[in-house]
């Protein structure tokens, strides 16, 4: 799951090396925290949040296949 979300995020940003995905459990839900460079934050969120919504939809669908609830959070990278 982590690799899938990382692949999707790297596909839309200008600096794929700055993308990282942290995975942890929270209240019976797999949370994937995506960090991108400040300049790429708008790209990964997209106009009206469309790109972020698409990434979340794909992650949820993949999680449903495995019987898991999945949440994707997009945050700015700490420099």
CNS distance restraints for C-alpha pairs under 8 A (distance, minus, plus):
assign (resid   1 and name CA) (resid   5 and name CA) 6.41 0.50 0.50
assign (resid   1 and name CA) (resid  59 and name CA) 6.99 0.50 0.50
assign (resid   1 and name CA) (resid  62 and name CA) 7.23 0.50 0.50
assign (resid   1 and name CA) (resid  63 and name CA) 7.44 0.50 0.50
assign (resid   2 and name CA) (resid   6 and name CA) 6.09 0.50 0.50
assign (resid   2 and name CA) (resid  21 and name CA) 6.52 0.50 0.50
assign (resid   2 and name CA) (resid  22 and name CA) 7.63 0.50 0.50
assign (resid   2 and name CA) (resid  23 and name CA) 6.80 0.50 0.50
assign (resid   2 and name CA) (resid  32 and name CA) 6.88 0.50 0.50
assign (resid   3 and name CA) (resid   7 and name CA) 6.00 0.50 0.50
assign (resid   4 and name CA) (resid   8 and name CA) 6.29 0.50 0.50
assign (resid   4 and name CA) (resid  59 and name CA) 7.66 0.50 0.50
assign (resid   5 and name CA) (resid   9 and name CA) 6.15 0.50 0.50
assign (resid   5 and name CA) (resid  21 and name CA) 7.59 0.50 0.50
assign (resid   5 and name CA) (resid  55 and name CA) 6.89 0.50 0.50
assign (resid   5 and name CA) (resid  59 and name CA) 6.79 0.50 0.50
assign (resid   6 and name CA) (resid  10 and name CA) 6.05 0.50 0.50
assign (resid   6 and name CA) (resid  19 and name CA) 7.10 0.50 0.50
assign (resid   6 and name CA) (resid  20 and name CA) 6.76 0.50 0.50
assign (resid   6 and name CA) (resid  21 and name CA) 6.08 0.50 0.50
assign (resid   6 and name CA) (resid  34 and name CA) 7.55 0.50 0.50
assign (resid   7 and name CA) (resid  11 and name CA) 6.16 0.50 0.50
assign (resid   8 and name CA) (resid  12 and name CA) 6.93 0.50 0.50
assign (resid   8 and name CA) (resid  55 and name CA) 6.91 0.50 0.50
assign (resid   9 and name CA) (resid  13 and name CA) 6.60 0.50 0.50
assign (resid   9 and name CA) (resid  16 and name CA) 7.85 0.50 0.50
assign (resid   9 and name CA) (resid  19 and name CA) 7.10 0.50 0.50
assign (resid   9 and name CA) (resid  34 and name CA) 7.89 0.50 0.50
assign (resid   9 and name CA) (resid  44 and name CA) 6.40 0.50 0.50
assign (resid   9 and name CA) (resid  55 and name CA) 7.87 0.50 0.50
assign (resid  10 and name CA) (resid  15 and name CA) 7.64 0.50 0.50
assign (resid  10 and name CA) (resid  16 and name CA) 4.68 0.50 0.50
assign (resid  10 and name CA) (resid  17 and name CA) 7.87 0.50 0.50
assign (resid  10 and name CA) (resid  19 and name CA) 6.36 0.50 0.50
assign (resid  11 and name CA) (resid  16 and name CA) 7.41 0.50 0.50
assign (resid  12 and name CA) (resid  43 and name CA) 6.47 0.50 0.50
assign (resid  12 and name CA) (resid  44 and name CA) 6.28 0.50 0.50
assign (resid  13 and name CA) (resid  40 and name CA) 5.53 0.50 0.50
assign (resid  13 and name CA) (resid  43 and name CA) 6.11 0.50 0.50
assign (resid  13 and name CA) (resid  44 and name CA) 6.58 0.50 0.50
assign (resid  14 and name CA) (resid  40 and name CA) 6.58 0.50 0.50
assign (resid  15 and name CA) (resid  19 and name CA) 7.43 0.50 0.50
assign (resid  15 and name CA) (resid  37 and name CA) 7.13 0.50 0.50
assign (resid  15 and name CA) (resid  40 and name CA) 7.31 0.50 0.50
assign (resid  18 and name CA) (resid  35 and name CA) 7.59 0.50 0.50
assign (resid  18 and name CA) (resid  36 and name CA) 5.64 0.50 0.50
assign (resid  18 and name CA) (resid  37 and name CA) 5.69 0.50 0.50
assign (resid  18 and name CA) (resid  77 and name CA) 7.82 0.50 0.50
assign (resid  19 and name CA) (resid  34 and name CA) 7.09 0.50 0.50
assign (resid  19 and name CA) (resid  35 and name CA) 5.58 0.50 0.50
assign (resid  19 and name CA) (resid  36 and name CA) 4.67 0.50 0.50
assign (resid  19 and name CA) (resid  37 and name CA) 7.06 0.50 0.50
assign (resid  20 and name CA) (resid  34 and name CA) 5.89 0.50 0.50
assign (resid  20 and name CA) (resid  35 and name CA) 5.24 0.50 0.50
assign (resid  20 and name CA) (resid  36 and name CA) 6.81 0.50 0.50
assign (resid  21 and name CA) (resid  32 and name CA) 6.29 0.50 0.50
assign (resid  21 and name CA) (resid  33 and name CA) 5.45 0.50 0.50
assign (resid  21 and name CA) (resid  34 and name CA) 4.54 0.50 0.50
assign (resid  21 and name CA) (resid  35 and name CA) 6.26 0.50 0.50
assign (resid  22 and name CA) (resid  32 and name CA) 5.66 0.50 0.50
assign (resid  22 and name CA) (resid  33 and name CA) 5.07 0.50 0.50
assign (resid  22 and name CA) (resid  34 and name CA) 6.63 0.50 0.50
assign (resid  23 and name CA) (resid  30 and name CA) 7.02 0.50 0.50
assign (resid  23 and name CA) (resid  31 and name CA) 5.77 0.50 0.50
assign (resid  23 and name CA) (resid  32 and name CA) 4.69 0.50 0.50
assign (resid  23 and name CA) (resid  33 and name CA) 6.41 0.50 0.50
assign (resid  24 and name CA) (resid  30 and name CA) 5.95 0.50 0.50
assign (resid  24 and name CA) (resid  31 and name CA) 5.38 0.50 0.50
assign (resid  24 and name CA) (resid  32 and name CA) 6.72 0.50 0.50
assign (resid  25 and name CA) (resid  29 and name CA) 5.64 0.50 0.50
assign (resid  25 and name CA) (resid  30 and name CA) 4.78 0.50 0.50
assign (resid  25 and name CA) (resid  31 and name CA) 5.93 0.50 0.50
assign (resid  26 and name CA) (resid  30 and name CA) 6.43 0.50 0.50
assign (resid  26 and name CA) (resid  31 and name CA) 6.67 0.50 0.50
assign (resid  28 and name CA) (resid  69 and name CA) 7.46 0.50 0.50
assign (resid  29 and name CA) (resid  68 and name CA) 6.94 0.50 0.50
assign (resid  29 and name CA) (resid  69 and name CA) 5.02 0.50 0.50
assign (resid  29 and name CA) (resid  70 and name CA) 5.70 0.50 0.50
assign (resid  29 and name CA) (resid  71 and name CA) 7.08 0.50 0.50
assign (resid  30 and name CA) (resid  68 and name CA) 7.23 0.50 0.50
assign (resid  30 and name CA) (resid  69 and name CA) 6.15 0.50 0.50
assign (resid  30 and name CA) (resid  70 and name CA) 4.79 0.50 0.50
assign (resid  30 and name CA) (resid  71 and name CA) 6.26 0.50 0.50
assign (resid  31 and name CA) (resid  70 and name CA) 5.91 0.50 0.50
assign (resid  31 and name CA) (resid  71 and name CA) 4.81 0.50 0.50
assign (resid  31 and name CA) (resid  72 and name CA) 5.93 0.50 0.50
assign (resid  31 and name CA) (resid  73 and name CA) 7.34 0.50 0.50
assign (resid  32 and name CA) (resid  70 and name CA) 7.51 0.50 0.50
assign (resid  32 and name CA) (resid  71 and name CA) 6.16 0.50 0.50
assign (resid  32 and name CA) (resid  72 and name CA) 4.82 0.50 0.50
assign (resid  32 and name CA) (resid  73 and name CA) 6.19 0.50 0.50
assign (resid  33 and name CA) (resid  72 and name CA) 5.98 0.50 0.50
assign (resid  33 and name CA) (resid  73 and name CA) 4.79 0.50 0.50
assign (resid  33 and name CA) (resid  74 and name CA) 5.92 0.50 0.50
assign (resid  33 and name CA) (resid  75 and name CA) 6.97 0.50 0.50
assign (resid  34 and name CA) (resid  72 and name CA) 7.17 0.50 0.50
assign (resid  34 and name CA) (resid  73 and name CA) 6.01 0.50 0.50
assign (resid  34 and name CA) (resid  74 and name CA) 4.75 0.50 0.50
assign (resid  34 and name CA) (resid  75 and name CA) 6.05 0.50 0.50
assign (resid  35 and name CA) (resid  74 and name CA) 6.13 0.50 0.50
assign (resid  35 and name CA) (resid  75 and name CA) 5.11 0.50 0.50
assign (resid  35 and name CA) (resid  76 and name CA) 5.46 0.50 0.50
assign (resid  35 and name CA) (resid  77 and name CA) 4.88 0.50 0.50
assign (resid  36 and name CA) (resid  40 and name CA) 6.17 0.50 0.50
assign (resid  36 and name CA) (resid  41 and name CA) 6.14 0.50 0.50
assign (resid  36 and name CA) (resid  74 and name CA) 7.84 0.50 0.50
assign (resid  36 and name CA) (resid  75 and name CA) 6.98 0.50 0.50
assign (resid  36 and name CA) (resid  76 and name CA) 5.72 0.50 0.50
assign (resid  36 and name CA) (resid  77 and name CA) 5.29 0.50 0.50
assign (resid  37 and name CA) (resid  41 and name CA) 6.44 0.50 0.50
assign (resid  37 and name CA) (resid  76 and name CA) 6.42 0.50 0.50
assign (resid  37 and name CA) (resid  77 and name CA) 5.55 0.50 0.50
assign (resid  38 and name CA) (resid  76 and name CA) 5.89 0.50 0.50
assign (resid  38 and name CA) (resid  77 and name CA) 6.75 0.50 0.50
assign (resid  40 and name CA) (resid  44 and name CA) 6.36 0.50 0.50
assign (resid  41 and name CA) (resid  45 and name CA) 6.25 0.50 0.50
assign (resid  41 and name CA) (resid  75 and name CA) 7.87 0.50 0.50
assign (resid  41 and name CA) (resid  76 and name CA) 6.79 0.50 0.50
assign (resid  42 and name CA) (resid  46 and name CA) 5.70 0.50 0.50
assign (resid  42 and name CA) (resid  47 and name CA) 7.87 0.50 0.50
assign (resid  43 and name CA) (resid  51 and name CA) 7.70 0.50 0.50
assign (resid  44 and name CA) (resid  51 and name CA) 5.96 0.50 0.50
assign (resid  44 and name CA) (resid  52 and name CA) 6.07 0.50 0.50
assign (resid  45 and name CA) (resid  49 and name CA) 4.95 0.50 0.50
assign (resid  45 and name CA) (resid  50 and name CA) 6.71 0.50 0.50
assign (resid  45 and name CA) (resid  51 and name CA) 5.30 0.50 0.50
assign (resid  45 and name CA) (resid  52 and name CA) 4.64 0.50 0.50
assign (resid  45 and name CA) (resid  53 and name CA) 7.89 0.50 0.50
assign (resid  45 and name CA) (resid  74 and name CA) 7.84 0.50 0.50
assign (resid  46 and name CA) (resid  50 and name CA) 5.35 0.50 0.50
assign (resid  46 and name CA) (resid  51 and name CA) 4.79 0.50 0.50
assign (resid  46 and name CA) (resid  52 and name CA) 6.59 0.50 0.50
assign (resid  47 and name CA) (resid  51 and name CA) 7.43 0.50 0.50
assign (resid  49 and name CA) (resid  53 and name CA) 6.03 0.50 0.50
assign (resid  50 and name CA) (resid  54 and name CA) 6.12 0.50 0.50
assign (resid  51 and name CA) (resid  55 and name CA) 6.27 0.50 0.50
assign (resid  52 and name CA) (resid  56 and name CA) 6.17 0.50 0.50
assign (resid  52 and name CA) (resid  74 and name CA) 7.89 0.50 0.50
assign (resid  53 and name CA) (resid  57 and name CA) 6.06 0.50 0.50
assign (resid  54 and name CA) (resid  58 and name CA) 6.22 0.50 0.50
assign (resid  55 and name CA) (resid  59 and name CA) 6.17 0.50 0.50
assign (resid  55 and name CA) (resid  72 and name CA) 7.83 0.50 0.50
assign (resid  56 and name CA) (resid  60 and name CA) 6.05 0.50 0.50
assign (resid  56 and name CA) (resid  71 and name CA) 6.91 0.50 0.50
assign (resid  56 and name CA) (resid  72 and name CA) 5.72 0.50 0.50
assign (resid  57 and name CA) (resid  61 and name CA) 6.13 0.50 0.50
assign (resid  58 and name CA) (resid  62 and name CA) 6.19 0.50 0.50
assign (resid  59 and name CA) (resid  63 and name CA) 6.05 0.50 0.50
assign (resid  59 and name CA) (resid  70 and name CA) 6.55 0.50 0.50
assign (resid  59 and name CA) (resid  71 and name CA) 7.66 0.50 0.50
assign (resid  59 and name CA) (resid  72 and name CA) 7.52 0.50 0.50
assign (resid  60 and name CA) (resid  64 and name CA) 5.98 0.50 0.50
assign (resid  60 and name CA) (resid  69 and name CA) 6.68 0.50 0.50
assign (resid  60 and name CA) (resid  70 and name CA) 5.36 0.50 0.50
assign (resid  60 and name CA) (resid  71 and name CA) 7.21 0.50 0.50
assign (resid  61 and name CA) (resid  65 and name CA) 6.38 0.50 0.50
assign (resid  62 and name CA) (resid  66 and name CA) 6.77 0.50 0.50
assign (resid  63 and name CA) (resid  67 and name CA) 6.04 0.50 0.50
assign (resid  63 and name CA) (resid  68 and name CA) 4.81 0.50 0.50
assign (resid  63 and name CA) (resid  69 and name CA) 5.92 0.50 0.50
assign (resid  63 and name CA) (resid  70 and name CA) 5.89 0.50 0.50
assign (resid  64 and name CA) (resid  68 and name CA) 5.46 0.50 0.50
assign (resid  64 and name CA) (resid  69 and name CA) 6.64 0.50 0.50
